[in-house]
Structures are given as C-alpha cells and as structure tokens.
Amino acid sequence: MSTGTLLAIIIPVVVVLALIAVGASLLTRRRRLRRRFGPEYDRTVEEAESRRAGERHLREREKRHDELDIRPLSADARERYAREWSGVQEEFVDRPEDAVHDADRLVTSLMHERGYPTEGFEQQAADLSVEHSRTLDHYRAAHDIETLTTRSQATTEQLRGAMVHYRVLFDELLSDGNRPRHAPS
C-alpha cells in the first residue's frame, strides 16, 4: 500500500474518532449539568435561545457560585433562625400575609448570612440553583405567592402554600450549613 492510500484511510479514521470523543465529552457535560441542576436545567435551556446557550448560562452560574464565600452557620445562628421561623409560623395564625412577607425576609436573611448575594430574586434563584436546585421550584412558587400578597390577591390557601414552600428552602439552607461545600464535578 502506498503512503497516500494509508493517509487516505488513517486521516478519516482519526477525524471520526476525534468527533466521537468530542460528542462523548459534550454528552458527559450535559449529563453532569442535568444531574446538578435537575429541573432547573430544563427550565434554563427552555428559556435560552438554544441548548448551548442555556448550558453556557448554567456553567456561568457554577463559576459565579464557586467565587462566592458560602459558609456554614454557627450552632447559635441555626438556633436563632429556627426560633425566628417558629415565630413566623405563629404569626401566620393571626396575620397570614405578614407571615408570608416575614418568611421571605427570613429566607433572604438566612441566605445572606450563609454568604449568598441577595440583590434580587432572579439572581438569588440563579445562585441557589447550583447547590439547591431540588428546592428551587419551592422558592419560585413561594415568591410568586408573596408577590400576589403585596397586591392583596393571595387566598388563604395560597398563603399557606407559600409558607410550606418557604419552609422547604429554609430547612435546606439551615441544615446545609453543617455540610461541606459541593465539590465541582
């Protein structure tokens, strides 16, 4: 066989193998993002102009999150927040709208003390999505109801639901303070 014939066989084989490796790498990255972000992966990709743009946005969230100084709570701080949450729940009986506003404030305060920036709901949700994607839908639902509450449009059942939703995220943020940070994959 001549050198030209060998090159004509080897070069396409190498190109095909390289394409397979690139494809496998992209699938692995996509699976990792899906696993890490859960339902937030689908939501972000759906809202983006393309899958690539959505995945790029999720990787940017990871990079921003890695630069944050997320820290555990002290035992005293956890106890203080638990007491405050109990007070918010008790307030719900007589003043449900105020309790929902206070639950939102308390969750935001807890996020801030843990080291999460709190400059606006969408950024809060994006920052939380990296390590708390499984409870993010609860936060979004609670926030939507809290927004209705500011216009006095939420029903008592919606207010009760908001408290349940806030509680899910609150509990995760409170208990997560004892666990080490998630290592990047």
Secondary structure by P-SEA (a helix, b strand, c coil): ccaaaaaaaaaaaaaaaaaaaaaaaaaaaaaaaaaaaaaaaaaaaaacccaaaaaaaaaaaaaaaaacccccccaaaaaaaaaaaaaaaaaccccaaaaaaaaaaaaaaaaaaaccccccaaaaaaaaccccccaaaaaaaaaaaaaaaaaccccaaaaaaaaaaaaaaaaaaaaaccccccccc
